[in-house]
Amino acid sequence: MATLEIDRLNKTYGTVRALRDMSFTVGAGEIFGFVGSNGAGKTTTMRIALGVLAPDSGEVRWDGRPLDLAMRRRIGYMPEERGLYPKMKVGDQLVYLARLHGLGTVAARTAMEHWTQVLGIDARRGDEVQKLSLGNQQRVQLAAALVHDPDILVLDEPFSGLDPVAVDVMSGVLRDRAAAGVPVVFSSHQLDLVERLCDRVGIVKAGEMVEVGGIEELRATQRPQWVVDAPAAPPGWASELSGVRVLRYDGARTFLEVDSPQDGAEQAVLRAALATGPVREFTPQRPSLTELFRHVVSSDEAPAPDSTTGSRTTPSTRQEASA
Ligand SMILES: Nc1ncnc2c1ncn2[C@@H]1O[C@H](COP(=O)(O)OP(=O)(O)OP(=O)(O)O)[C@@H](O)[C@H]1O
């Protein structure tokens, strides 16, 4: 298996610059989380990767070669707007889609049976898609992305609206496909999930990739944070300490950033805290992906997404890329 390369994609819709030199790579067997505010350019990037949208400039490569039509058929894609035939039965639909991707009748039926079982919708094979709950429709949509045993998986918000059990099923499938060597890229606003699941993360802002790396790598770019529990400390006790920025006071607990632990700034904080009385806790904090995201994106007006609930957008709720 090879690497998927997204190389300096630019795309403008009328006056909206949706992508500016968007670049990243997803290696074989890697799960890549694509995160960014509403309207940041994730769907546009994915649609270009699939070939349903042409970039103004830039290239998508697979194994070092520009993606051609044959290769694009080897992508398993889950579109944000979903794309199932509502009146068609689940099983018939999956067989039909597998056939469209070149599988023979028997192989298509076997694949349909396999994926409906893995995704827990085997009992619904004979039902029209429109009669399924939204979460189950989403499982069918994932089955549709997988039914032709794709070499690359590109999934636009696959977790939005799923219950916790379905999230686990979906996560397990993505891990399995990655373990089989498939590069997996998915967008999500559920940052806790992205943090749990992804080998690497790309944070997009206004059409540009602004941070990319493993979660630990991204954390290392942040200033170290500490929590100090000093019940006798007077209000504002840490505000004047040098090399320290207080993030917030929360009862007896103080959350702060220090310039660098190598400078011993955190030891000075501890000494200052002890000078006020007992210290019950003095602990380094690891910023979550949500905090990293807020830090990267919140330098302007773009709202950070809720980390625990999925969000779905419609064209009417989109924000402009420059927002
Ligand atoms: N067909 C279109 N015509 C005009 N503008 C568009 C079109 N599709 C997207 N845009 C604009 O391009 C920008 C990027 O949109 P895109 O859908 O790629 O963002 P996104 O990161 O997927 O957002 P979300 O998280 O809300 O799904 C937005 O400003 C959006 O309004």
Ligand as a Chemical Component Dictionary entry (heavy atoms), coordinates in Angstrom:
data_LIG
# 
_chem_comp.id                   LIG 
_chem_comp.type                 NON-POLYMER 
_chem_comp.pdbx_formal_charge   0 
_chem_comp.three_letter_code    LIG 
# 
loop_
_chem_comp_atom.comp_id 
_chem_comp_atom.atom_id 
_chem_comp_atom.alt_atom_id 
_chem_comp_atom.type_symbol 
_chem_comp_atom.charge 
_chem_comp_atom.model_Cartn_x 
_chem_comp_atom.model_Cartn_y 
_chem_comp_atom.model_Cartn_z 
_chem_comp_atom.pdbx_ordinal 
LIG N1  N1  N 0 -20.666 24.663 -3.902 1  
LIG C1  C1  C 0 -20.221 25.739 -3.261 2  
LIG N2  N2  N 0 -20.440 26.980 -3.718 3  
LIG C2  C2  C 0 -19.986 28.063 -3.081 4  
LIG N3  N3  N 0 -19.255 28.011 -1.947 5  
LIG C3  C3  C 0 -19.005 26.795 -1.430 6  
LIG C4  C4  C 0 -19.474 25.601 -2.051 7  
LIG N4  N4  N 0 -19.058 24.545 -1.317 8  
LIG C5  C5  C 0 -18.370 25.074 -0.289 9  
LIG N5  N5  N 0 -18.341 26.422 -0.354 10 
LIG C6  C6  C 0 -17.649 27.334 0.584  11 
LIG O1  O1  O 0 -16.275 26.909 0.655  12 
LIG C7  C7  C 0 -15.805 27.009 1.997  13 
LIG C8  C8  C 0 -15.310 25.645 2.461  14 
LIG O2  O2  O 0 -16.414 24.784 2.621  15 
LIG P1  P1  P 0 -16.291 23.246 3.028  16 
LIG O3  O3  O 0 -17.641 22.631 2.879  17 
LIG O4  O4  O 0 -15.169 22.653 2.283  18 
LIG O5  O5  O 0 -15.900 23.375 4.585  19 
LIG P2  P2  P 0 -15.888 22.259 5.734  20 
LIG O6  O6  O 0 -14.607 22.427 6.467  21 
LIG O7  O7  O 0 -16.186 20.919 5.180  22 
LIG O8  O8  O 0 -17.091 22.752 6.671  23 
LIG P3  P3  P 0 -18.076 21.934 7.669  24 
LIG O9  O9  O 0 -17.250 21.571 8.878  25 
LIG O10 O10 O 0 -19.101 22.974 7.996  26 
LIG O11 O11 O 0 -18.620 20.765 6.934  27 
LIG C9  C9  C 0 -16.953 27.578 2.802  28 
LIG O12 O12 O 0 -16.788 28.969 2.872  29 
LIG C10 C10 C 0 -18.188 27.241 1.988  30 
LIG O13 O13 O 0 -19.224 28.156 2.222  31 
# 
loop_
_chem_comp_bond.comp_id 
_chem_comp_bond.atom_id_1 
_chem_comp_bond.atom_id_2 
_chem_comp_bond.value_order 
_chem_comp_bond.pdbx_ordinal 
LIG N1  C1  SING 1  
LIG C1  N2  SING 2  
LIG C1  C4  DOUB 3  
LIG N2  C2  DOUB 4  
LIG C2  N3  SING 5  
LIG N3  C3  DOUB 6  
LIG C3  C4  SING 7  
LIG C3  N5  SING 8  
LIG C4  N4  SING 9  
LIG N4  C5  DOUB 10 
LIG C5  N5  SING 11 
LIG N5  C6  SING 12 
LIG C6  O1  SING 13 
LIG C6  C10 SING 14 
LIG O1  C7  SING 15 
LIG C7  C8  SING 16 
LIG C7  C9  SING 17 
LIG C8  O2  SING 18 
LIG O2  P1  SING 19 
LIG P1  O3  DOUB 20 
LIG P1  O4  SING 21 
LIG P1  O5  SING 22 
LIG O5  P2  SING 23 
LIG P2  O6  DOUB 24 
LIG P2  O7  SING 25 
LIG P2  O8  SING 26 
LIG O8  P3  SING 27 
LIG P3  O9  DOUB 28 
LIG P3  O10 SING 29 
LIG P3  O11 SING 30 
LIG C9  O12 SING 31 
LIG C9  C10 SING 32 
LIG C10 O13 SING 33 
# 
